């Protein structure tokens, strides 16, 4: 596929990029490290334990050694990091009795020290050392650690788009794939953190706490597309408070469709310079609940009459007349922006979407945009 921006442009971000400090001896506070095995365990953790894997294979009636690594691999990025046995059943159906037997057999397994080490291996505690140019604002951290599904073309296109915007606006932007950047001292250097199509659980417990505290005290989160597209989340605050909605699915018949986007709030700074409505071809997300219920301010909605919201195995993805696709919210004194647009790389060279993303970062970088959660 043709690159949207010259390769040299993408390299601009590394002129001020992170130089990793020496890694710590190991990760000891990863989520679910000590959790008992169950049908709700991340599939990757089951695949990492031969006995747990054998329990699953017995009920599935097939060896998983030759299964697609994309779904059952143990080296991130892999779908196995964003699936449980229950969710994996959507791809290879398991009846309730089989799920119950799997759950019972898994629960009887001890969690060894080797299991704990294996579970934590996909996290990191490497603290990057950034060289930020003085005098440039906002200071933006582009975060790109992905343990779940990584769609390279969309990640690369989004990366290039944000770098180009920062270069044009003279912002200070640096990039990292290290979860170790999420500590109070490092986060305190930035006005905005962008999650570029982040999939999978990527932060340790202490990193989660640092991010949550930084955001609630006045930081800002900008997330695009895959950053809210996991079938399963293992961090409730991220899914239910920060995002305010959990992913339900996207169309598969076909996956990419033209649909009509309508601006719900023309007065929002995020909508500045955008038409009242337009059509785009992309992968359209539906959510289990409307983010308005979590206090979100909806910027744009999707017209469900303009495409077919049919998911995998006939899943009905209709949300109704109000189908949010872009929204903002205030989290304490902090700010969040999320856009579900952006699976196809072409989206990040669409002038309307680039304008929206630029507006979003500008809005997120203003502390006065949110006070006391409003």
C-alpha positions in Angstrom: 0.0 0.0 0.0 1.3 3.5 -0.9 2.7 5.3 2.1 0.7 8.3 3.1 3.7 10.4 4.2 7.4 10.2 3.2 9.4 7.8 5.4 11.6 10.7 6.4 8.7 12.5 8.0 8.0 9.6 10.4 11.6 9.8 11.5 11.1 13.4 12.8 9.6 12.1 16.0 12.8 10.5 16.9 14.8 13.7 16.7 13.5 14.2 20.2 12.7 10.5 20.9 13.1 8.3 23.8 16.4 6.7 24.8 15.5 3.8 27.0 17.1 3.7 30.4 18.4 0.3 31.6 15.6 -2.1 32.2 14.7 -3.2 35.7 15.3 -6.8 36.7 11.7 -7.7 35.9 8.0 -6.9 36.2 6.4 -8.0 39.4 3.2 -6.0 39.6 1.5 -7.0 36.3 -2.3 -7.3 36.4 -3.7 -10.8 37.0 -0.3 -12.1 38.0 -1.8 -14.1 40.9 -5.3 -14.6 39.5 -6.6 -18.2 39.5 -7.1 -19.8 36.1 -10.6 -19.7 34.7 -12.6 -19.3 31.5 -12.2 -15.6 32.0 -8.4 -15.7 32.0 -6.6 -14.0 29.1 -6.3 -16.7 26.5 -2.5 -16.0 26.2 -2.1 -17.0 29.9 -3.8 -20.3 29.2 -1.6 -20.9 26.1 1.5 -20.3 28.2 0.7 -23.1 30.6 0.9 -26.6 28.9 -1.6 -28.1 31.3 -4.1 -25.3 30.9 -3.7 -25.5 27.2 -4.4 -29.2 27.2 -7.6 -28.7 29.1 -8.8 -26.3 26.4 -7.7 -28.6 23.6 -9.5 -31.5 25.1 -12.8 -29.7 25.1 -12.2 -28.2 21.6 -11.3 -31.6 20.3 -8.3 -30.2 18.4 -4.6 -29.4 18.9 -3.9 -25.7 19.1 -0.3 -26.1 17.9 -1.3 -25.5 14.3 -3.9 -22.8 15.1 -3.3 -19.4 13.7 -0.6 -17.6 15.7 -2.6 -14.4 15.2 -5.3 -15.8 17.6 -3.5 -18.3 19.8 0.1 -17.0 19.8 2.0 -16.4 23.0 4.2 -13.6 21.7 2.6 -10.2 21.6 1.1 -8.7 19.6 -1.5 -11.4 19.5 -5.3 -11.7 19.7 -4.8 -14.2 22.6 -4.0 -11.1 24.8 -7.5 -9.7 24.1 -9.6 -12.8 24.2 -10.8 -15.2 27.0 -12.0 -18.7 26.5 -15.5 -17.4 26.5 -14.8 -14.8 23.9 -12.7 -17.2 21.8 -15.9 -19.3 21.5 -17.3 -16.7 19.1 -14.7 -18.0 16.6 -15.0 -21.7 17.5 -18.2 -22.1 19.4 -18.2 -24.0 22.7 -21.5 -25.0 24.4 -22.2 -23.9 28.0 -21.5 -27.4 29.3 -18.0 -27.4 27.7 -17.3 -23.9 29.1 -18.4 -25.1 32.5 -16.0 -28.1 32.4 -13.1 -25.9 31.2 -13.8 -23.4 34.0 -13.9 -26.1 36.7 -10.7 -27.8 35.4 -8.8 -24.5 35.1 -9.8 -23.4 38.6 -8.1 -26.6 40.0 -4.7 -25.6 38.6 -2.2 -24.0 40.9 -0.6 -20.7 39.8 3.1 -21.3 40.0 6.0 -18.8 40.1 6.7 -19.7 36.5 3.2 -18.9 35.6 3.5 -15.5 37.3 6.7 -14.7 35.4 5.2 -15.8 32.1 2.2 -13.6 32.7 4.3 -10.5 33.4 6.6 -11.0 30.5 4.5 -8.9 28.1 4.7 -5.8 30.3 7.8 -3.6 30.8 9.3 -1.3 33.4 11.8 0.4 31.1 11.7 4.2 31.8 12.5 6.2 28.7 14.6 9.4 28.9 13.1 12.1 26.7 14.8 15.1 25.3 12.0 17.7 24.9 12.7 21.0 23.2 12.3 23.9 25.4 9.5 26.5 24.7 7.3 24.2 22.6 3.8 23.5 23.7 1.8 21.4 24.0 4.2 18.6 25.0 2.8 15.4 23.5 3.6 11.7 24.2 2.7 9.4 21.3 2.2 6.0 23.0 2.4 2.8 20.8 2.9 -0.3 23.0 0.6 -3.0 21.7 0.1 -6.5 23.2 -3.2 -7.3 21.4 -4.1 -6.8 17.8 -1.7 -4.6 15.9 -2.7 -3.4 12.4 0.6 -2.1 11.2 -0.7 0.0 8.3 -3.1 1.9 10.5 -0.6 2.4 13.3 2.0 3.7 10.9 -0.4 6.0 9.2 -1.7 7.4 12.5 1.9 7.8 13.7 2.9 9.8 10.5 -0.3 11.9 10.7 0.4 13.0 14.3 4.1 13.6 13.6 3.1 15.8 10.6 0.6 17.8 12.7 3.1 18.4 15.4 5.8 19.4 12.9 3.3 21.9 11.2 2.1 23.3 14.5 5.6 23.3 16.2 4.5 21.1 19.0 6.9 19.0 21.1 6.1 15.4 20.3 8.0 12.2 21.2 7.1 8.5 20.8 7.5 5.5 23.0 6.5 1.8 23.0 7.5 1.5 26.7 4.9 1.2 29.4 7.6 2.4 31.8 6.9 5.9 30.6 3.8 5.8 32.8 5.3 7.0 36.0 4.6 10.3 37.8 7.9 12.0 36.9 7.8 11.2 33.2 4.0 11.8 32.7 4.5 15.2 34.5 6.5 16.4 31.5 3.6 16.1 29.1 0.3 17.9 28.5 -1.3 15.1 26.3 -0.8 11.4 25.9 -2.0 9.9 22.6 -2.8 6.2 22.5 -2.2 5.1 18.9 -4.5 2.2 18.2 -3.5 0.6 21.5 -4.8 -3.0 21.9 -4.2 -5.3 24.8 -3.5 -4.7 28.4 -0.1 -2.8 28.4 0.4 -1.1 31.8 1.4 -2.6 35.1 -0.6 -1.9 38.3 1.7 1.0 39.3 1.7 2.3 35.8 -2.1 2.3 35.7 -2.1 4.2 39.0 0.3 6.8 37.7 -1.7 7.3 34.5 -5.0 7.6 36.4 -3.6 10.0 38.9 -1.9 12.2 36.2 -5.1 12.3 34.2 -7.5 13.1 37.0 -5.2 15.9 38.2 -5.2 17.6 34.8 -3.6 15.4 32.2 -5.2 14.6 28.8 -5.8 11.4 26.8 -6.4 11.3 23.1 -7.3 7.8 21.8 -7.9 6.6 18.2 -9.8 3.6 16.8 -8.3 0.4 18.2 -7.7 2.1 21.6 -11.3 1.2 22.3 -11.7 -1.9 20.1 -10.8 -4.9 22.3 -13.4 -7.6 22.8 -12.2 -8.0 26.4 -10.7 -5.5 28.9 -8.9 -6.3 32.1 -8.8 -2.8 33.4 -12.4 -1.7 34.2 -11.4 2.0 34.9 -10.0 2.3 31.4 -13.0 0.8 29.7 -15.9 2.1 31.8 -14.6 5.5 33.1 -12.0 6.8 30.7 -13.5 5.5 27.5 -17.0 5.2 28.9 -18.1 2.5 26.6 -17.0 -1.1 25.7 -16.5 -2.4 22.2 -19.3 -4.6 20.8 -18.1 -5.3 17.3 -17.7 -4.1 13.8 -19.4 -5.1 10.5 -18.1 -8.1 8.7 -20.4 -8.2 5.7 -18.4 -6.3 4.4 -15.9 -5.1 6.9 -15.3 -1.8 5.3 -18.3 0.3 4.2 -19.1 3.8 3.3 -21.1 5.5 6.0 -22.4 9.0 6.8 -20.9 10.8 9.8 -22.8 13.7 11.3 -21.5 16.4 13.6 -23.6 16.4 16.8 -22.1 19.6 18.3 -21.0 22.1 15.7 -20.0 24.5 18.5 -17.3 22.1 19.9 -13.7 23.2 19.3 -13.1 19.6 18.1 -15.6 20.3 15.2 -14.0 23.5 14.1 -13.6 23.7 10.3 -15.5 20.5 9.7 -18.6 20.1 7.5 -21.9 19.3 9.2 -21.8 15.8 7.7 -19.8 13.7 5.3 -19.2 10.2 4.1 -16.2 8.0 4.7 -15.3 4.3 4.1 -13.9 2.6 7.2 -14.5 -0.1 9.8 -17.3 1.1 11.9 -17.4 0.3 15.6 -20.5 -0.3 17.7 -20.4 -0.2 21.5 -22.3 -2.1 24.2 -23.5 1.1 25.8 -23.8 4.7 24.8 -20.9 6.8 26.2 -23.4 9.5 27.1 -24.4 7.4 30.0 -20.8 7.8 31.4 -21.1 11.6 31.0 -19.4 11.9 27.6 -20.0 14.8 25.2 -20.7 13.4 21.8 -19.0 15.2 18.9 -20.0 13.0 16.0 -22.5 10.2 15.3 -22.8 7.5 12.7 -25.9 7.2 10.5 -26.8 3.5 10.7 -29.1 3.8 7.7 -26.1 4.5 5.5 -24.4 1.1 6.0 -25.1 -2.4 7.2 -24.3 -2.9 10.9 -24.1 -6.7 10.8 -21.3 -8.3 12.8 -19.6 -11.7 13.0 -22.0 -14.6 12.8 -25.0 -12.3 12.2 -24.4 -10.2 15.3 -26.7 -7.2 15.4 -24.6 -4.1 15.9 -27.3 -1.5 15.8 -27.1 1.2 18.5 -30.1 3.1 17.2 -30.6 6.7 16.0 -27.9 7.9 18.4 -24.7 6.0 17.5 -21.7 8.0 18.9 -18.5 7.6 17.0 -16.4 10.6 18.4 -16.7 12.0 21.9 -15.0 13.9 24.7 -15.3 13.8 28.5 -13.9 15.3 31.7 -12.3 12.9 34.2 -11.7 14.9 37.3 -9.6 17.9 36.1 -8.4 15.9 33.2 -9.7 15.6 29.6 -10.3 12.7 27.2 -11.0 12.5 23.5 -11.8 9.3 21.6 -12.5 8.7 17.9 -13.5 5.3 16.6 -12.5 6.4 13.1 -9.2 5.1 11.8 -8.8 1.5 10.8 -8.0 2.2 7.2 -4.7 4.0 6.7 -6.3 6.3 4.2 -8.3 7.9 7.0 -5.2 9.6 8.4 -4.6 11.5 5.1 -8.3 12.6 4.8 -8.2 16.3 5.4 -11.4 16.2 7.5 -10.1 13.6 9.9 -6.7 15.3 10.1 -8.5 18.5 11.1 -10.5 16.7 13.7 -7.4 15.1 15.2 -5.5 18.4 15.3 -8.5 20.1 16.9 -8.7 17.2 19.5 -5.1 17.6 20.6 -5.4 21.4 20.8 -8.6 21.0 22.9 -7.1 18.3 25.1 -4.0 20.4 25.8 -6.1 23.2 27.4 -6.4 22.7 31.2 -9.3 25.1 31.4 -11.4 22.8 29.1 -12.4 20.8 32.2 -12.9 21.9 35.8 -14.2 19.6 38.5 -15.3 16.9 36.0 -17.3 19.3 33.8 
